Amino acid sequence: MSRTVTLCERFSRIIGGEQGFAGGKCVSTINRNEIRATILRKRFQVTSSFSFESLNERTGRALCLGRAAFLEKEVNKFIRAIRNQGIIVTSVRNEWLFEQPRLIYINIEAVERPLVFARKVRRALDAIH
C-alpha cells in the first residue's frame, strides 16, 4: 500500500469522512444526513469535502483544502474555531437558490501536514455541536 493511500485513510478517519481519490488527490467526504435539505422541493444530499494534494515528501506538508456546508446558525462557530487554529477562510457563500433550509458553504485552505489539518478540521466541526 502506498504512503499516500495510507495517509489518506488516516486523514479520512480523523475527519470522520469517506475516503476517495479524485484527480490524484485524497478527498474525504462527510454526508450531513442530519440536514434534510431540498432544492426545488427535491431531496438534496448535503456534503462537505476536505482534501490534500501536492504532498512534499521532504517536509510532509501539502496543500490542504476544504468545502464545507453548514446551517446558518453553525457558520460563526465554525469560522471562529477554524481561524483560531490558523486555517484561512477563503469564502463564505450560499451556492443554491430555493434550497430549504438555507445552506452556507465555507471554503478553507492551508499548507501543512495533512493529519495536522485533519485534526484541526475535526476540532472545528466538533465546535458546532
N, CA, C and O atoms as a GROMACS GRO file, in nm:
protein
  516
    1MET      N    1   0.086  -0.118   0.000
    1MET     CA    2   0.000   0.000   0.000
    1MET      C    3   0.090   0.125   0.000
    1MET      O    4   0.184   0.133   0.079
    2SER      N    5   0.062   0.218  -0.085
    2SER     CA    6   0.146   0.336  -0.095
    2SER      C    7   0.126   0.427   0.026
    2SER      O    8   0.023   0.422   0.093
    3ARG      N    9   0.225   0.508   0.050
    3ARG     CA   10   0.222   0.602   0.163
    3ARG      C   11   0.103   0.697   0.152
    3ARG      O   12   0.038   0.727   0.252
    4THR      N   13   0.074   0.745   0.030
    4THR     CA   14  -0.036   0.840   0.011
    4THR      C   15  -0.170   0.775   0.042
    4THR      O   16  -0.257   0.839   0.102
    5VAL      N   17  -0.190   0.650   0.002
    5VAL     CA   18  -0.316   0.580   0.030
    5VAL      C   19  -0.333   0.564   0.180
    5VAL      O   20  -0.441   0.590   0.233
    6THR      N   21  -0.228   0.520   0.248
    6THR     CA   22  -0.234   0.504   0.394
    6THR      C   23  -0.260   0.639   0.461
    6THR      O   24  -0.341   0.648   0.554
    7LEU      N   25  -0.192   0.743   0.416
    7LEU     CA   26  -0.211   0.877   0.471
    7LEU      C   27  -0.355   0.924   0.448
    7LEU      O   28  -0.415   0.986   0.536
    8CYS      N   29  -0.409   0.894   0.331
    8CYS     CA   30  -0.547   0.932   0.300
    8CYS      C   31  -0.646   0.861   0.392
    8CYS      O   32  -0.743   0.921   0.437
    9GLU      N   33  -0.621   0.735   0.419
    9GLU     CA   34  -0.708   0.660   0.511
    9GLU      C   35  -0.707   0.723   0.649
    9GLU      O   36  -0.812   0.741   0.710
   10ARG      N   37  -0.590   0.756   0.698
   10ARG     CA   38  -0.578   0.819   0.831
   10ARG      C   39  -0.644   0.957   0.832
   10ARG      O   40  -0.714   0.992   0.927
   11PHE      N   41  -0.621   1.036   0.727
   11PHE     CA   42  -0.681   1.168   0.710
   11PHE      C   43  -0.834   1.158   0.720
   11PHE      O   44  -0.897   1.233   0.795
   12SER      N   45  -0.891   1.066   0.645
   12SER     CA   46  -1.037   1.050   0.643
   12SER      C   47  -1.091   0.999   0.775
   12SER      O   48  -1.199   1.041   0.818
   13ARG      N   49  -1.018   0.909   0.838
   13ARG     CA   50  -1.062   0.856   0.968
   13ARG      C   51  -1.068   0.968   1.072
   13ARG      O   52  -1.163   0.975   1.150
   14ILE      N   53  -0.966   1.055   1.074
   14ILE     CA   54  -0.965   1.167   1.170
   14ILE      C   55  -1.082   1.261   1.143
   14ILE      O   56  -1.152   1.301   1.236
   15ILE      N   57  -1.104   1.296   1.018
   15ILE     CA   58  -1.212   1.388   0.982
   15ILE      C   59  -1.349   1.324   1.005
   15ILE      O   60  -1.446   1.393   1.036
   16GLY      N   61  -1.355   1.193   0.989
   16GLY     CA   62  -1.483   1.123   1.004
   16GLY      C   63  -1.558   1.113   0.873
   16GLY      O   64  -1.681   1.102   0.871
   17GLY      N   65  -1.484   1.116   0.763
   17GLY     CA   66  -1.546   1.111   0.631
   17GLY      C   67  -1.514   0.984   0.556
   17GLY      O   68  -1.445   0.895   0.605
   18GLU      N   69  -1.568   0.978   0.436
   18GLU     CA   70  -1.546   0.864   0.347
   18GLU      C   71  -1.430   0.898   0.254
   18GLU      O   72  -1.431   1.000   0.185
   19GLN      N   73  -1.332   0.811   0.252
   19GLN     CA   74  -1.211   0.832   0.173
   19GLN      C   75  -1.234   0.808   0.025
   19GLN      O   76  -1.310   0.720  -0.014
   20GLY      N   77  -1.166   0.887  -0.057
   20GLY     CA   78  -1.168   0.866  -0.200
   20GLY      C   79  -1.053   0.941  -0.264
   20GLY      O   80  -0.981   1.016  -0.198
   21PHE      N   81  -1.037   0.920  -0.393
   21PHE     CA   82  -0.937   0.993  -0.469
   21PHE      C   83  -1.006   1.055  -0.590
   21PHE      O   84  -1.086   0.989  -0.657
   22ALA      N   85  -0.974   1.181  -0.617
   22ALA     CA   86  -1.030   1.250  -0.733
   22ALA      C   87  -0.918   1.333  -0.794
   22ALA      O   88  -0.862   1.420  -0.728
   23GLY      N   89  -0.887   1.307  -0.919
   23GLY     CA   90  -0.783   1.385  -0.985
   23GLY      C   91  -0.647   1.371  -0.918
   23GLY      O   92  -0.566   1.464  -0.923
   24GLY      N   93  -0.621   1.256  -0.857
   24GLY     CA   94  -0.492   1.233  -0.794
   24GLY      C   95  -0.478   1.289  -0.655
   24GLY      O   96  -0.370   1.283  -0.596
   25LYS      N   97  -0.585   1.344  -0.600
   25LYS     CA   98  -0.577   1.397  -0.464
   25LYS      C   99  -0.666   1.318  -0.370
   25LYS      O  100  -0.766   1.260  -0.411
   26CYS      N  101  -0.628   1.316  -0.244
   26CYS     CA  102  -0.706   1.249  -0.140
   26CYS      C  103  -0.824   1.339  -0.103
   26CYS      O  104  -0.806   1.458  -0.077
   27VAL      N  105  -0.943   1.282  -0.102
   27VAL     CA  106  -1.063   1.357  -0.066
   27VAL      C  107  -1.140   1.278   0.039
   27VAL      O  108  -1.162   1.158   0.026
   28SER      N  109  -1.181   1.347   0.144
   28SER     CA  110  -1.264   1.288   0.247
   28SER      C  111  -1.398   1.360   0.247
   28SER      O  112  -1.404   1.482   0.263
   29THR      N  113  -1.506   1.284   0.229
   29THR     CA  114  -1.640   1.343   0.217
   29THR      C  115  -1.725   1.306   0.337
   29THR      O  116  -1.732   1.190   0.378
   30ILE      N  117  -1.789   1.406   0.392
   30ILE     CA  118  -1.881   1.387   0.504
   30ILE      C  119  -2.022   1.413   0.454
   30ILE      O  120  -2.050   1.518   0.397
   31ASN      N  121  -2.110   1.318   0.475
   31ASN     CA  122  -2.252   1.337   0.444
   31ASN      C  123  -2.320   1.396   0.566
   31ASN      O  124  -2.308   1.342   0.676
   32ARG      N  125  -2.390   1.506   0.549
   32ARG     CA  126  -2.464   1.569   0.658
   32ARG      C  127  -2.608   1.517   0.656
   32ARG      O  128  -2.701   1.592   0.627
   33ASN      N  129  -2.623   1.389   0.687
   33ASN     CA  130  -2.755   1.325   0.681
   33ASN      C  131  -2.856   1.386   0.776
   33ASN      O  132  -2.977   1.374   0.755
   34GLU      N  133  -2.807   1.453   0.882
   34GLU     CA  134  -2.898   1.514   0.978
   34GLU      C  135  -2.968   1.637   0.921
   34GLU      O  136  -3.068   1.683   0.976
   35ILE      N  137  -2.916   1.691   0.812
   35ILE     CA  138  -2.979   1.805   0.746
   35ILE      C  139  -3.069   1.751   0.634
   35ILE      O  140  -3.019   1.695   0.536
   36ARG      N  141  -3.196   1.768   0.649
   36ARG     CA  142  -3.291   1.721   0.548
   36ARG      C  143  -3.320   1.837   0.454
   36ARG      O  144  -3.416   1.911   0.471
   37ALA      N  145  -3.234   1.852   0.354
   37ALA     CA  146  -3.243   1.966   0.264
   37ALA      C  147  -3.316   1.930   0.135
   37ALA      O  148  -3.320   1.815   0.093
   38THR      N  149  -3.374   2.032   0.076
   38THR     CA  150  -3.436   2.018  -0.056
   38THR      C  151  -3.394   2.135  -0.144
   38THR      O  152  -3.367   2.245  -0.095
   39ILE      N  153  -3.390   2.109  -0.272
   39ILE     CA  154  -3.374   2.213  -0.373
   39ILE      C  155  -3.490   2.193  -0.470
   39ILE      O  156  -3.509   2.084  -0.523
   40LEU      N  157  -3.565   2.300  -0.492
   40LEU     CA  158  -3.685   2.293  -0.577
   40LEU      C  159  -3.775   2.177  -0.534
   40LEU      O  160  -3.832   2.106  -0.617
   41ARG      N  161  -3.788   2.161  -0.402
   41ARG     CA  162  -3.872   2.061  -0.337
   41ARG      C  163  -3.827   1.916  -0.361
   41ARG      O  164  -3.903   1.823  -0.336
   42LYS      N  165  -3.705   1.898  -0.410
   42LYS     CA  166  -3.648   1.764  -0.428
   42LYS      C  167  -3.538   1.743  -0.325
   42LYS      O  168  -3.462   1.835  -0.296
   43ARG      N  169  -3.530   1.622  -0.272
   43ARG     CA  170  -3.428   1.588  -0.170
   43ARG      C  171  -3.289   1.615  -0.225
   43ARG      O  172  -3.260   1.582  -0.340
   44PHE      N  173  -3.204   1.673  -0.142
   44PHE     CA  174  -3.066   1.708  -0.178
   44PHE      C  175  -2.973   1.658  -0.070
   44PHE      O  176  -2.994   1.688   0.047
   45GLN      N  177  -2.871   1.581  -0.105
   45GLN     CA  178  -2.774   1.530  -0.008
   45GLN      C  179  -2.669   1.637   0.019
   45GLN      O  180  -2.595   1.677  -0.071
   46VAL      N  181  -2.662   1.682   0.143
   46VAL     CA  182  -2.567   1.785   0.184
   46VAL      C  183  -2.434   1.718   0.219
   46VAL      O  184  -2.429   1.630   0.304
   47THR      N  185  -2.327   1.762   0.152
   47THR     CA  186  -2.196   1.704   0.178
   47THR      C  187  -2.092   1.813   0.200
   47THR      O  188  -2.106   1.926   0.153
   48SER      N  189  -1.988   1.776   0.273
   48SER     CA  190  -1.869   1.858   0.291
   48SER      C  191  -1.751   1.774   0.248
   48SER      O  192  -1.751   1.652   0.267
   49SER      N  193  -1.650   1.838   0.190
   49SER     CA  194  -1.533   1.761   0.149
   49SER      C  195  -1.405   1.834   0.187
   49SER      O  196  -1.396   1.957   0.184
   50PHE      N  197  -1.306   1.754   0.223
   50PHE     CA  198  -1.175   1.803   0.263
   50PHE      C  199  -1.072   1.723   0.188
   50PHE      O  200  -1.089   1.602   0.169
   51SER      N  201  -0.963   1.788   0.146
   51SER     CA  202  -0.866   1.718   0.062
   51SER      C  203  -0.725   1.765   0.089
   51SER      O  204  -0.702   1.868   0.152
   52PHE      N  205  -0.631   1.686   0.038
   52PHE     CA  206  -0.493   1.732   0.032
   52PHE      C  207  -0.430   1.684  -0.098
   52PHE      O  208  -0.468   1.580  -0.152
   53GLU      N  209  -0.334   1.762  -0.146
   53GLU     CA  210  -0.263   1.730  -0.269
   53GLU      C  211  -0.127   1.799  -0.266
   53GLU      O  212  -0.098   1.878  -0.176
   54SER      N  213  -0.044   1.768  -0.365
   54SER     CA  214   0.089   1.827  -0.376
   54SER      C  215   0.171   1.804  -0.250
   54SER      O  216   0.234   1.896  -0.198
   55LEU      N  217   0.170   1.681  -0.200
   55LEU     CA  218   0.244   1.645  -0.080
   55LEU      C  219   0.394   1.655  -0.105
   55LEU      O  220   0.445   1.594  -0.199
   56ASN      N  221   0.463   1.731  -0.021
   56ASN     CA  222   0.608   1.741  -0.027
   56ASN      C  223   0.665   1.629   0.060
   56ASN      O  224   0.651   1.632   0.182
   57GLU      N  225   0.728   1.531  -0.002
   57GLU     CA  226   0.779   1.415   0.071
   57GLU      C  227   0.885   1.454   0.174
   57GLU      O  228   0.898   1.388   0.277
   58ARG      N  229   0.960   1.560   0.149
   58ARG     CA  230   1.065   1.601   0.241
   58ARG      C  231   1.009   1.666   0.368
   58ARG      O  232   1.051   1.633   0.479
   59THR      N  233   0.913   1.758   0.350
   59THR     CA  234   0.859   1.831   0.465
   59THR      C  235   0.732   1.768   0.522
   59THR      O  236   0.697   1.792   0.637
   60GLY      N  237   0.664   1.688   0.440
   60GLY     CA  238   0.537   1.629   0.482
   60GLY      C  239   0.420   1.724   0.472
   60GLY      O  240   0.308   1.690   0.510
   61ARG      N  241   0.446   1.843   0.419
   61ARG     CA  242   0.339   1.943   0.405
   61ARG      C  243   0.272   1.931   0.269
   61ARG      O  244   0.334   1.891   0.171
   62ALA      N  245   0.144   1.967   0.265
   62ALA     CA  246   0.066   1.958   0.142
   62ALA      C  247  -0.031   2.074   0.135
   62ALA      O  248  -0.054   2.144   0.234
   63LEU      N  249  -0.088   2.094   0.019
   63LEU     CA  250  -0.197   2.189   0.004
   63LEU      C  251  -0.322   2.120   0.057
   63LEU      O  252  -0.364   2.017   0.004
   64CYS      N  253  -0.381   2.176   0.161
   64CYS     CA  254  -0.500   2.119   0.226
   64CYS      C  255  -0.617   2.214   0.204
   64CYS      O  256  -0.608   2.333   0.230
   65LEU      N  257  -0.727   2.158   0.156
   65LEU     CA  258  -0.843   2.240   0.120
   65LEU      C  259  -0.970   2.181   0.180
   65LEU      O  260  -0.977   2.063   0.213
   66GLY      N  261  -1.070   2.266   0.194
   66GLY     CA  262  -1.200   2.219   0.241
   66GLY      C  263  -1.312   2.301   0.182
   66GLY      O  264  -1.298   2.420   0.155
   67ARG      N  265  -1.425   2.235   0.161
   67ARG     CA  266  -1.550   2.298   0.119
   67ARG      C  267  -1.658   2.235   0.205
   67ARG      O  268  -1.694   2.119   0.186
   68ALA      N  269  -1.707   2.312   0.300
   68ALA     CA  270  -1.797   2.256   0.400
   68ALA      C  271  -1.932   2.328   0.398
   68ALA      O  272  -1.939   2.449   0.380
   69ALA      N  273  -2.038   2.249   0.418
   69ALA     CA  274  -2.175   2.301   0.417
   69ALA      C  275  -2.227   2.311   0.559
   69ALA      O  276  -2.208   2.221   0.641
   70PHE      N  277  -2.294   2.423   0.588
   70PHE     CA  278  -2.345   2.448   0.722
   70PHE      C  279  -2.483   2.511   0.719
   70PHE      O  280  -2.522   2.574   0.621
   71LEU      N  281  -2.555   2.492   0.827
   71LEU     CA  282  -2.675   2.570   0.850
   71LEU      C  283  -2.630   2.709   0.894
   71LEU      O  284  -2.519   2.725   0.947
   72GLU      N  285  -2.712   2.808   0.872
   72GLU     CA  286  -2.674   2.946   0.908
   72GLU      C  287  -2.630   2.958   1.054
   72GLU      O  288  -2.535   3.031   1.083
   73LYS      N  289  -2.697   2.889   1.145
   73LYS     CA  290  -2.665   2.900   1.287
   73LYS      C  291  -2.530   2.838   1.323
   73LYS      O  292  -2.479   2.862   1.432
   74GLU      N  293  -2.469   2.759   1.234
   74GLU     CA  294  -2.340   2.693   1.260
   74GLU      C  295  -2.220   2.772   1.208
   74GLU      O  296  -2.107   2.746   1.248
   75VAL      N  297  -2.244   2.867   1.120
   75VAL     CA  298  -2.137   2.934   1.045
   75VAL      C  299  -2.037   3.004   1.135
   75VAL      O  300  -1.917   2.980   1.124
   76ASN      N  301  -2.083   3.091   1.224
   76ASN     CA  302  -1.990   3.169   1.305
   76ASN      C  303  -1.906   3.082   1.398
   76ASN      O  304  -1.787   3.109   1.417
   77LYS      N  305  -1.964   2.979   1.455
   77LYS     CA  306  -1.887   2.889   1.542
   77LYS      C  307  -1.776   2.819   1.464
   77LYS      O  308  -1.663   2.809   1.513
   78PHE      N  309  -1.808   2.771   1.344
   78PHE     CA  310  -1.707   2.703   1.264
   78PHE      C  311  -1.596   2.800   1.223
   78PHE      O  312  -1.478   2.768   1.236
   79ILE      N  313  -1.633   2.918   1.174
   79ILE     CA  314  -1.532   3.016   1.130
   79ILE      C  315  -1.440   3.052   1.246
   79ILE      O  316  -1.318   3.056   1.229
   80ARG      N  317  -1.496   3.078   1.362
   80ARG     CA  318  -1.414   3.112   1.478
   80ARG      C  319  -1.318   2.997   1.512
   80ARG      O  320  -1.199   3.020   1.535
   81ALA      N  321  -1.370   2.876   1.514
   81ALA     CA  322  -1.288   2.760   1.552
   81ALA      C  323  -1.178   2.733   1.449
   81ALA      O  324  -1.067   2.698   1.488
   82ILE      N  325  -1.206   2.749   1.322
   82ILE     CA  326  -1.107   2.719   1.218
   82ILE      C  327  -1.001   2.828   1.212
   82ILE      O  328  -0.883   2.798   1.198
   83ARG      N  329  -1.041   2.954   1.224
   83ARG     CA  330  -0.944   3.066   1.223
   83ARG      C  331  -0.854   3.061   1.346
   83ARG      O  332  -0.735   3.091   1.336
   84ASN      N  333  -0.908   3.025   1.460
   84ASN     CA  334  -0.827   3.018   1.582
   84ASN      C  335  -0.716   2.914   1.572
   84ASN      O  336  -0.621   2.915   1.651
   85GLN      N  337  -0.727   2.826   1.474
   85GLN     CA  338  -0.625   2.723   1.455
   85GLN      C  339  -0.532   2.755   1.337
   85GLN      O  340  -0.452   2.671   1.297
   86GLY      N  341  -0.543   2.876   1.283
   86GLY     CA  342  -0.452   2.921   1.179
   86GLY      C  343  -0.488   2.879   1.038
   86GLY      O  344  -0.405   2.891   0.948
   87ILE      N  345  -0.609   2.831   1.016
   87ILE     CA  346  -0.653   2.794   0.882
   87ILE      C  347  -0.724   2.914   0.819
   87ILE      O  348  -0.802   2.983   0.885
   88ILE      N  349  -0.697   2.937   0.693
   88ILE     CA  350  -0.751   3.052   0.620
   88ILE      C  351  -0.892   3.020   0.570
   88ILE      O  352  -0.915   2.916   0.508
   89VAL      N  353  -0.985   3.111   0.596
   89VAL     CA  354  -1.120   3.103   0.539
   89VAL      C  355  -1.117   3.186   0.411
   89VAL      O  356  -1.092   3.306   0.415
   90THR      N  357  -1.142   3.119   0.297
   90THR     CA  358  -1.130   3.189   0.168
   90THR      C  359  -1.263   3.235   0.111
   90THR      O  360  -1.266   3.326   0.028
   91SER      N  361  -1.372   3.174   0.154
   91SER     CA  362  -1.503   3.223   0.108
   91SER      C  363  -1.614   3.172   0.198
   91SER      O  364  -1.605   3.065   0.258
   92VAL      N  365  -1.718   3.252   0.206
   92VAL     CA  366  -1.842   3.217   0.277
   92VAL      C  367  -1.955   3.258   0.184
   92VAL      O  368  -1.968   3.376   0.149
   93ARG      N  369  -2.036   3.161   0.144
   93ARG     CA  370  -2.138   3.192   0.045
   93ARG      C  371  -2.248   3.086   0.044
   93ARG      O  372  -2.232   2.978   0.101
   94ASN      N  373  -2.358   3.120  -0.020
   94ASN     CA  374  -2.456   3.016  -0.049
   94ASN      C  375  -2.437   2.978  -0.196
   94ASN      O  376  -2.394   3.061  -0.277
   95GLU      N  377  -2.469   2.855  -0.230
   95GLU     CA  378  -2.448   2.807  -0.367
   95GLU      C  379  -2.576   2.785  -0.444
   95GLU      O  380  -2.574   2.777  -0.566
   96TRP      N  381  -2.686   2.775  -0.373
   96TRP     CA  382  -2.810   2.735  -0.438
   96TRP      C  383  -2.918   2.840  -0.421
   96TRP      O  384  -2.916   2.919  -0.326
   97LEU      N  385  -3.011   2.840  -0.513
   97LEU     CA  386  -3.133   2.916  -0.497
   97LEU      C  387  -3.243   2.817  -0.463
   97LEU      O  388  -3.243   2.703  -0.511
   98PHE      N  389  -3.334   2.858  -0.381
   98PHE     CA  390  -3.454   2.780  -0.349
   98PHE      C  391  -3.425   2.654  -0.266
   98PHE      O  392  -3.505   2.561  -0.266
   99GLU      N  393  -3.311   2.651  -0.196
   99GLU     CA  394  -3.287   2.537  -0.108
   99GLU      C  395  -3.351   2.565   0.028
   99GLU      O  396  -3.363   2.680   0.070
  100GLN      N  397  -3.391   2.460   0.094
  100GLN     CA  398  -3.450   2.467   0.228
  100GLN      C  399  -3.388   2.356   0.311
  100GLN      O  400  -3.390   2.241   0.266
  101PRO      N  401  -3.335   2.382   0.426
  101PRO     CA  402  -3.308   2.515   0.481
  101PRO      C  403  -3.192   2.582   0.405
  101PRO      O  404  -3.126   2.519   0.322
  102ARG      N  405  -3.171   2.709   0.433
  102ARG     CA  406  -3.062   2.784   0.371
  102ARG      C  407  -2.929   2.720   0.411
  102ARG      O  408  -2.903   2.697   0.529
  103LEU      N  409  -2.845   2.691   0.312
  103LEU     CA  410  -2.713   2.632   0.336
  103LEU      C  411  -2.605   2.734   0.304
  103LEU      O  412  -2.613   2.807   0.206
  104ILE      N  413  -2.504   2.737   0.389
  104ILE     CA  414  -2.391   2.826   0.369
  104ILE      C  415  -2.266   2.739   0.352
  104ILE      O  416  -2.243   2.646   0.430
  105TYR      N  417  -2.188   2.769   0.249
  105TYR     CA  418  -2.066   2.693   0.221
  105TYR      C  419  -1.945   2.777   0.258
  105TYR      O  420  -1.937   2.896   0.227
  106ILE      N  421  -1.850   2.713   0.323
  106ILE     CA  422  -1.728   2.779   0.364
  106ILE      C  423  -1.610   2.704   0.302
  106ILE      O  424  -1.599   2.582   0.317
  107ASN      N  425  -1.523   2.778   0.233
  107ASN     CA  426  -1.401   2.719   0.179
  107ASN      C  427  -1.284   2.758   0.269
  107ASN      O  428  -1.275   2.871   0.316
  108ILE      N  429  -1.195   2.661   0.291
  108ILE     CA  430  -1.079   2.683   0.376
  108ILE      C  431  -0.954   2.631   0.306
  108ILE      O  432  -0.963   2.546   0.217
  109GLU      N  433  -0.837   2.683   0.348
  109GLU     CA  434  -0.712   2.636   0.289
  109GLU      C  435  -0.596   2.654   0.386
  109GLU      O  436  -0.597   2.742   0.472
  110ALA      N  437  -0.496   2.568   0.369
  110ALA     CA  438  -0.374   2.576   0.448
  110ALA      C  439  -0.267   2.492   0.378
  110ALA      O  440  -0.299   2.402   0.301
  111VAL      N  441  -0.143   2.522   0.406
  111VAL     CA  442  -0.032   2.437   0.364
  111VAL      C  443   0.029   2.384   0.493
  111VAL      O  444   0.095   2.457   0.567
  112GLU      N  445   0.006   2.256   0.517
  112GLU     CA  446   0.060   2.192   0.637
  112GLU      C  447   0.050   2.041   0.624
  112GLU      O  448   0.005   1.989   0.522
  113ARG      N  449   0.092   1.972   0.727
  113ARG     CA  450   0.085   1.826   0.725
  113ARG      C  451  -0.063   1.785   0.724
  113ARG      O  452  -0.141   1.836   0.805
  114PRO      N  453  -0.102   1.694   0.634
  114PRO     CA  454  -0.243   1.658   0.622
  114PRO      C  455  -0.309   1.611   0.752
  114PRO      O  456  -0.425   1.644   0.776
  115LEU      N  457  -0.238   1.535   0.834
  115LEU     CA  458  -0.302   1.486   0.958
  115LEU      C  459  -0.320   1.598   1.059
  115LEU      O  460  -0.414   1.594   1.138
  116VAL      N  461  -0.232   1.697   1.058
  116VAL     CA  462  -0.250   1.815   1.144
  116VAL      C  463  -0.373   1.891   1.099
  116VAL      O  464  -0.456   1.931   1.180
  117PHE      N  465  -0.384   1.912   0.968
  117PHE     CA  466  -0.502   1.979   0.912
  117PHE      C  467  -0.629   1.903   0.948
  117PHE      O  468  -0.728   1.963   0.989
  118ALA      N  469  -0.626   1.771   0.933
  118ALA     CA  470  -0.744   1.689   0.963
  118ALA      C  471  -0.787   1.705   1.109
  118ALA      O  472  -0.906   1.716   1.137
  119ARG      N  473  -0.691   1.706   1.201
  119ARG     CA  474  -0.727   1.723   1.343
  119ARG      C  475  -0.787   1.860   1.370
  119ARG      O  476  -0.880   1.873   1.449
  120LYS      N  477  -0.734   1.962   1.304
  120LYS     CA  478  -0.790   2.097   1.319
  120LYS      C  479  -0.933   2.104   1.266
  120LYS      O  480  -1.021   2.162   1.329
  121VAL      N  481  -0.955   2.045   1.150
  121VAL     CA  482  -1.089   2.041   1.092
  121VAL      C  483  -1.185   1.967   1.186
  121VAL      O  484  -1.297   2.014   1.209
  122ARG      N  485  -1.142   1.854   1.238
  122ARG     CA  486  -1.228   1.776   1.329
  122ARG      C  487  -1.266   1.858   1.451
  122ARG      O  488  -1.382   1.858   1.493
  123ARG      N  489  -1.168   1.930   1.510
  123ARG     CA  490  -1.198   2.015   1.627
  123ARG      C  491  -1.298   2.124   1.591
  123ARG      O  492  -1.390   2.152   1.668
  124ALA      N  493  -1.282   2.185   1.474
  124ALA     CA  494  -1.375   2.290   1.432
  124ALA      C  495  -1.514   2.235   1.406
  124ALA      O  496  -1.613   2.298   1.441
  125LEU      N  497  -1.521   2.119   1.344
  125LEU     CA  498  -1.652   2.056   1.322
  125LEU      C  499  -1.718   2.019   1.455
  125LEU      O  500  -1.839   2.036   1.470
  126ASP      N  501  -1.641   1.970   1.550
  126ASP     CA  502  -1.695   1.937   1.682
  126ASP      C  503  -1.745   2.061   1.755
  126ASP      O  504  -1.835   2.052   1.839
  127ALA      N  505  -1.689   2.178   1.725
  127ALA     CA  506  -1.727   2.302   1.793
  127ALA      C  507  -1.868   2.347   1.757
  127ALA      O  508  -1.928   2.424   1.832
  128ILE      N  509  -1.922   2.300   1.646
  128ILE     CA  510  -2.057   2.345   1.607
  128ILE      C  511  -2.167   2.264   1.674
  128ILE      O  512  -2.285   2.299   1.664
  129HIS      N  513  -2.132   2.156   1.742
  129HIS     CA  514  -2.234   2.071   1.806
  129HIS      C  515  -2.237   2.089   1.955
  129HIS      O  516  -2.317   2.025   2.023
   0.00000   0.00000   0.00000
